Every structure is written in C-alpha cells, then in structure tokens.
Amino acid sequence: MILNIVWLGFFFLAFLACLYQWLVNGDSAIFSRVLQESFTMSKTAFDISLGLTGVLTFWLGVLRVGEQAGAVAWLARLVNPLFCRLFPEVPAGHPAQGAMLLNIGANLLGLDNAATPMGLKAMRALQELNPDPDRASNAQILFLVLNASGLTLIPVSIMTYRAQLGAANPADVFLPILLATFFSTLAGLLAVAWMQKIRLHQPVVLAWLLGLCSAVGATLLYFARLTAEQMAAQSAFVSGLVLFGVIVAFLALASWRRISAFDAFIEGAREGFNTAVMVIPYLVAILVGIAVFRASGAMDLLMSGLTALLGCFGVPADVGPALPTALMKPLSGSGARGMMIDAMKTYGADSFAGRLACMFQGAADTTFYIVAVYFGAVGVRKTRYTVPCCLIADLVGVVAAIAIALLFFAP
C-alpha cells in the first residue's frame, strides 16, 4: 500500500512539475523529455536486471554448496542467540539466519556484488516461513530495513572518488560517514523494534550490540591511523581475503563431507536466472517512476523548498548544495553518486558541501531499489510499514550527517 502511494506520487508530482515548467517557464518540450527519460530508464532497468544474472548465478551456486556442506547451518547456530530475539518468527538454526549473516557481513565490507545475492537468498528462505506469501513478514521487514540503512565499515568507493577529484586527505570523511551510517542503522532498528514490539533491552541483544559497537570502535582506531592509500589497499585485501576465504571454506567442507560441490553449485546457480527475471517488472516500475520525478524538475523544486525550510531553522546555506545527494540516495544509487561528484567538482572536494555530499552518499543505501529488488524477487506485494521505517533511517542518517559535518568540517 505504502509503496503504491509513493510510486503514484512520483508520477502525479512529476506531472504537476511539468505543468509548472510549461506554464511558468515556457518549456513546452518538458513532456517529451520526461517521456523519453521513462523509455531510457525502462531499458536501463532491464539491463540492470540482466546484469544481476551472472552475479546471482555464481553466488547462489556458492551458497547452495555452503548449505549442503552444513556451513550455512553452522553460521545460523552462531548467530541464533541474537537472531532468535530479533527474528522470533525464524526457527533456531534455520538456513535464513546464516544467509542473513553472510549478507550483513558483505554489506559491512562494502561488497555489494556479493551482498545482493546473499540477501536475496535470505529473503527466499524467509519467504518459505511466511504464512502469507503476498504480504511481507516481520522478519523480512526487519532484514530489509537493516539492509537499506546501509551500515558499511569502510567506504572505499567514496574515498576513491575524493582522491580522483583532488582531496588533500581523501579519508577525512571515513569517521564521519561511519558515525552517520551507524545512527541511520540504529534508527531503522529502533523503528522496526517499536512496530514489532521487539525488546532490545534483553541482555543477549545488548551484549551483541555492545560487541558490535566495540568492533566498530576498534576498526576506527586502526584505520584512522592509515593514509588514504593504505586504507584503500588494506580494505581491498581484507574484503578479498574474507570473501574468497568463505568460498574456499565452503568447497573444502563439501569435499570433507564427500558432497559433490560441482553438482550443488549447478543446482543453486539455476535459481540465479529465475530470480533475475522475477525482479525485472519491479525494478522497471520503481526506476521509471524515479526517472520521471527527476526529469520533470520535481526533484529540483523539492530541493529548493527544503533548502529554504532548513534556513528557517538556522541550518547554514552551505548545506544546500549537498542536499541533492541526500534527496537522490533513497531513489537512485547512480544518481546520488553523480550528485556527489558534481558537488565536489563544483565546490571542491575539500569544501563543506563536497564533504557533506560524500557523507550523504555513505549514510544510507538506495531504499526504493532495495525494496523493489528484494520483495520483487520473492513476489511480495504488500510491503506494510517497510518503506516508512526505511525512510526514517534515511532521515536520521541525513540529520546525523549534517550535525556531524558541522562538528568536523564547520565552514
């Protein structure tokens, strides 16, 4: 229901923006440009879906090897004390727990290509437990909100763009981004916990949360001493070692248990193409709606109004040039990346606006893309309160980014 309202809003607001461009600015070509953008984005969405096929095929094959070898079940037992309290609908030791852990771990390391197939595998496992396949379960909602909040330990891609655009210290946004995305994830967790009556003050949950905070703090202390080049190199090394190590461990365990790893891989890989095909209509719908909203000028009008509103609350005008990245991030990852690069090119990589745009880019993930792909892959149409909780996490991430940027990089 919520996603339907948002999707319709993209088109209705875009049409109103087109009328404004035509009647006030005299731009009679706006309607044809918006229509052309919708055709272009339809093709792009289809290409993205096809591009997922190879990655999904490979990783779903690897995960099937891990399942048959017992590795995923072992991971499920490892996190069961925490997950049985956060996801009470999921039985102890269920394969969904292991797949969720692998997905969260890949997201923490910034491994998007691996995180998406693992996340889709987790959603399919959760769908098997869903009593109403057309309606999102509580477990699916919490899992998706945690994904959309975008907690990442090391934002390597952002630091790379900053280095390419001449930043004096490309890694100076590392700590601010981590803090902003941490608050975004915490807000998403609290929002879902309030809706689902999850008791986060349980000793086991608190112990895990404190352990995570300690791990984040230790990571900060270690990487804060490194240069941007060292940080990028060590991040790539750790990510590659962990991911390739997981693959080899799955294969080794399968060999030790005399399981045909090749046959298991082929069995799991067959799911990749079917999953990619299921995603296509959902992805086309969301990305076309976003493209129409942006091409009509509605995004620019919204940004202007938001900048004026923030000015009424004393927010510095330097925040304004970075806002397009914040507004675009829930809608389009590539669009937000373009906005971030444009802010750094226009105002300078070391300007307040340039740094804040980088923080907006790293503070959360692409909410509507994730909702479309993850729910589309399992055929869920009624997303319940998923989108509001995701947007709460996004909003908190934006507010936290502004506050932290003012603290670290006050103009």
C-alpha positions in Angstrom: 0.0 0.0 0.0 2.7 2.5 1.0 4.9 1.6 -2.0 1.9 2.1 -4.3 1.2 5.5 -2.8 4.9 6.5 -3.3 5.0 5.2 -6.8 1.8 7.1 -7.8 3.2 10.2 -6.1 6.3 10.1 -8.4 4.0 10.4 -11.5 1.4 12.8 -10.1 4.1 15.2 -8.7 6.1 14.9 -11.9 3.0 15.9 -14.0 2.4 18.9 -11.8 6.1 19.9 -12.1 5.8 19.5 -15.9 2.8 21.8 -15.9 4.8 24.4 -13.9 7.7 24.2 -16.3 5.4 24.7 -19.2 3.1 27.4 -17.9 5.6 29.4 -15.8 8.9 28.8 -17.6 7.5 28.3 -21.1 9.2 24.9 -21.5 6.8 23.1 -23.9 9.3 20.3 -24.5 9.3 19.1 -20.9 6.6 16.5 -21.5 8.5 14.8 -24.4 11.8 14.9 -22.4 10.1 13.2 -19.4 8.6 10.6 -21.7 11.9 9.9 -23.4 13.6 9.6 -20.0 11.0 7.0 -19.0 11.8 4.9 -22.1 15.5 5.2 -21.4 15.2 4.2 -17.8 13.0 1.2 -18.8 15.9 -0.1 -20.9 18.3 0.7 -18.1 16.3 -1.2 -15.5 16.1 -4.2 -17.9 19.9 -4.1 -18.4 20.5 -3.9 -14.6 18.3 -7.0 -14.1 20.2 -8.9 -16.8 23.4 -7.7 -15.3 22.4 -9.3 -12.0 22.0 -12.7 -13.6 25.7 -13.6 -13.7 26.4 -12.5 -10.2 23.2 -14.1 -8.8 24.0 -17.4 -10.7 27.5 -17.5 -9.2 26.7 -16.6 -5.6 23.5 -18.6 -5.3 25.6 -21.6 -6.6 28.2 -20.9 -3.9 25.6 -20.6 -1.2 24.0 -23.9 -2.2 27.4 -25.6 -1.8 27.5 -24.0 1.7 24.1 -25.2 2.5 24.7 -28.8 1.6 28.0 -28.8 3.3 26.5 -27.6 6.5 28.4 -24.2 6.6 25.3 -22.1 6.5 23.7 -24.1 9.3 26.8 -23.6 11.4 26.6 -19.8 10.8 22.9 -19.9 11.8 23.8 -21.6 15.1 26.5 -19.0 15.7 24.1 -16.0 15.5 21.0 -17.8 16.8 21.2 -16.3 20.3 20.8 -12.8 18.8 18.6 -13.6 15.7 16.1 -15.7 17.7 15.3 -12.5 19.7 15.3 -10.1 16.7 13.6 -12.5 14.3 11.4 -14.7 16.6 9.5 -16.0 13.6 12.6 -17.7 12.3 13.2 -21.2 13.9 16.6 -21.8 15.6 19.3 -22.9 13.2 17.2 -22.1 10.1 19.3 -21.5 6.9 17.8 -18.0 6.7 19.9 -17.0 9.7 23.2 -18.0 8.0 22.3 -16.3 4.8 21.3 -13.1 6.7 24.7 -13.1 8.5 26.6 -13.5 5.2 24.6 -10.6 3.7 25.2 -8.3 6.6 28.9 -9.2 6.7 29.2 -8.5 2.9 27.5 -5.1 3.4 29.8 -4.2 6.3 32.8 -4.8 4.0 31.2 -2.8 1.1 30.9 -5.9 -1.1 27.7 -5.0 -3.0 28.1 -7.7 -5.7 28.2 -10.4 -3.0 25.7 -8.8 -0.6 22.8 -8.7 -3.0 22.7 -12.4 -4.0 23.2 -13.4 -0.3 20.4 -11.0 0.7 18.1 -12.5 -2.0 18.9 -16.0 -0.7 17.9 -14.9 2.8 14.7 -13.3 1.5 13.8 -16.6 -0.3 14.5 -18.5 2.9 12.4 -16.1 4.9 9.6 -16.4 2.3 9.4 -20.1 3.0 8.4 -19.2 6.6 6.0 -16.5 5.5 2.3 -17.6 6.2 1.1 -15.0 3.7 3.4 -15.0 0.7 1.8 -11.9 -0.7 2.4 -9.9 2.5 5.8 -9.0 4.0 6.6 -10.9 7.2 8.0 -9.2 10.3 11.4 -10.9 9.7 11.5 -9.8 6.1 10.8 -6.2 7.1 13.5 -6.0 9.7 16.0 -7.7 7.5 15.3 -5.3 4.6 15.4 -2.2 6.8 18.8 -3.2 8.1 19.9 -3.6 4.5 18.5 -0.2 3.4 20.2 1.6 6.3 23.5 0.8 4.6 25.9 0.2 7.5 29.4 0.0 5.9 32.6 0.0 7.8 34.9 1.2 5.0 33.5 3.4 2.2 36.3 2.7 -0.2 34.5 3.9 -3.4 33.7 7.3 -1.9 37.4 7.8 -0.8 38.5 6.8 -4.3 36.3 9.5 -5.9 37.7 12.0 -3.4 41.2 11.1 -4.3 40.5 11.4 -8.0 39.0 14.9 -7.5 42.0 16.2 -5.7 41.1 15.9 -2.0 44.0 16.7 0.3 43.0 13.8 2.6 40.5 11.6 0.8 40.0 9.6 4.1 38.9 12.5 6.2 35.3 11.6 5.7 35.8 8.0 6.9 34.9 8.5 10.6 32.0 11.0 9.9 30.5 8.5 7.4 30.8 5.6 9.7 29.1 7.6 12.5 26.3 8.8 10.2 25.5 5.3 8.9 25.7 3.9 12.4 22.9 6.3 13.5 20.9 5.5 10.4 21.1 1.8 11.1 20.3 2.3 14.8 17.2 4.4 13.8 16.0 1.7 11.4 16.4 -1.0 14.1 14.6 1.1 16.7 11.7 2.0 14.3 11.1 -1.7 13.4 11.5 -2.8 17.0 8.8 -0.3 18.1 6.4 -1.6 15.4 7.1 -5.2 16.2 7.4 -4.9 20.0 10.9 -6.3 20.0 12.5 -6.0 23.4 16.0 -4.6 22.6 16.9 -4.3 26.3 17.4 -8.1 26.7 20.9 -9.0 28.0 21.8 -11.0 24.9 20.7 -8.3 22.5 22.5 -5.6 24.5 25.7 -7.8 24.6 25.7 -8.2 20.8 25.0 -4.5 20.2 27.8 -3.5 22.6 30.1 -6.0 20.9 29.3 -4.5 17.5 30.0 -1.0 18.9 33.3 -2.2 20.2 34.2 -3.8 16.9 33.3 -0.6 15.1 35.4 1.4 17.6 38.4 -0.9 17.1 38.1 -0.6 13.4 38.0 3.2 13.7 41.1 3.3 15.9 43.0 1.1 13.5 42.0 2.7 10.1 42.2 6.3 11.5 46.0 6.0 11.6 46.3 5.0 8.0 46.7 7.1 4.9 44.0 7.0 2.2 46.2 4.8 0.0 46.9 2.4 2.9 43.3 2.3 3.9 42.1 1.5 0.4 44.8 -1.2 0.0 44.1 -2.9 3.4 40.3 -2.6 2.8 40.6 -4.4 -0.5 42.9 -7.0 1.0 40.6 -7.8 3.9 37.5 -7.8 1.7 39.1 -10.1 -0.8 40.6 -12.4 1.8 37.3 -12.8 3.7 35.2 -13.4 0.6 37.5 -15.7 -1.2 38.1 -17.5 2.1 34.4 -18.1 2.5 34.2 -19.6 -1.0 37.2 -21.9 -0.3 35.9 -22.9 3.1 32.5 -23.9 1.6 34.3 -26.0 -1.1 36.6 -27.6 1.4 33.8 -28.5 3.8 31.9 -30.0 0.9 34.9 -32.1 -0.1 35.5 -33.2 3.5 31.8 -34.4 3.7 32.1 -36.1 0.3 29.5 -33.9 -1.2 29.7 -33.1 -5.0 30.4 -29.4 -4.8 30.0 -29.0 -8.6 26.5 -30.6 -8.7 25.5 -28.5 -5.7 26.8 -25.3 -7.4 24.8 -26.1 -10.6 21.7 -26.7 -8.6 21.9 -23.4 -6.8 23.0 -21.5 -9.9 19.8 -22.4 -11.7 18.0 -20.1 -9.2 20.0 -17.1 -10.4 18.3 -16.6 -13.8 14.8 -17.2 -12.4 15.4 -14.7 -9.6 16.7 -12.0 -12.1 13.7 -12.5 -14.3 11.3 -12.0 -11.3 13.0 -8.8 -10.4 12.5 -7.1 -13.8 9.0 -5.8 -13.5 9.5 -4.4 -10.0 12.8 -2.7 -11.0 11.3 -1.2 -14.1 8.4 0.2 -12.2 10.5 1.8 -9.5 13.3 3.2 -11.6 10.9 4.7 -14.3 8.9 6.4 -11.5 12.2 7.9 -10.1 13.4 8.9 -13.6 10.1 10.7 -14.3 10.2 12.5 -11.0 13.8 13.7 -11.6 13.4 14.7 -15.3 10.3 16.7 -14.7 12.2 19.1 -12.4 10.2 18.0 -9.3 13.4 17.0 -7.6 14.9 20.5 -8.1 11.7 22.1 -6.8 11.7 19.9 -3.7 15.4 20.7 -3.1 14.8 24.4 -3.3 11.9 24.2 -0.9 13.8 22.1 1.5 16.8 24.4 1.5 14.6 27.4 2.4 12.9 25.4 5.1 16.3 24.4 6.7 17.3 28.0 6.6 14.4 28.9 8.8 15.9 26.6 11.4 19.3 28.2 11.2 20.9 25.5 9.1 23.9 27.1 7.2 23.4 27.8 3.5 26.5 25.6 2.7 24.3 22.6 3.4 22.1 23.4 0.4 24.5 22.4 -2.4 24.9 18.9 -0.9 21.2 18.2 -0.5 20.6 16.8 -4.0 22.8 13.8 -3.0 20.7 13.3 0.2 17.4 13.5 -1.7 18.6 11.3 -4.6 20.2 8.5 -2.5 17.0 6.7 -1.4 15.9 6.8 -5.1 18.9 6.0 -7.2 22.5 5.0 -6.2 24.0 6.0 -9.5 22.0 9.3 -9.4 23.3 10.1 -5.9 26.8 9.2 -7.0 26.5 11.7 -9.8 25.2 14.4 -7.5 28.1 13.7 -5.1 30.7 14.0 -7.8 29.0 17.2 -9.2 29.1 18.8 -5.7 32.8 18.0 -5.4 33.6 19.3 -8.9 31.6 22.5 -8.4 32.6 23.4 -4.9 35.8 21.4 -4.4 36.4 18.0 -2.8 37.6 19.6 0.4 34.7 22.1 0.6 32.0 21.7 3.2 29.4 20.9 0.5 31.8 18.4 -1.1 32.5 16.5 2.1 28.8 16.6 3.2 27.7 15.2 -0.1 30.1 12.3 0.5 28.6 11.7 3.9 25.1 11.7 2.5 26.2 9.1 -0.1 27.6 6.9 2.6 25.0 7.4 5.3 22.3 5.0 3.8 21.5 2.8 0.9 19.1 3.1 -2.1 15.8 2.3 -0.3 13.4 2.0 -3.2 15.8 0.0 -5.3 16.3 -2.5 -2.4 12.6 -2.7 -1.7 11.9 -3.4 -5.4 14.6 -6.0 -5.8 14.3 -7.9 -2.6 10.5 -8.0 -2.4 10.2 -8.4 -6.2 12.5 -11.5 -6.0 10.0 -13.3 -3.7 6.8 -11.9 -5.1 5.8 -9.8 -2.0 3.4 -7.0 -3.0 2.2 -5.8 0.4 5.3 -4.2 2.0 3.4 -3.0 5.1 5.5 -0.4 7.0 8.8 -1.3 5.4 9.1 1.9 3.4 8.3 4.3 6.3 10.9 2.6 8.5 13.5 2.7 5.8 12.8 6.4 5.2 13.1 7.1 9.0 16.5 5.5 8.8 17.4 7.6 5.8 16.1 10.8 7.5 18.1 10.2 10.7 21.2 9.4 8.5 20.8 12.8 6.8 20.2 14.7 10.0 23.2 12.9 11.6 25.4 13.7 8.6 24.6 17.4 8.8 25.2 17.5 12.5 28.5 15.5 12.3 29.7 17.5 9.3 29.1 20.8 11.2 31.1 19.3 14.1 34.0 18.1 11.9 34.1 20.5 9.0 32.2 23.6 10.1 32.5 26.3 7.4 
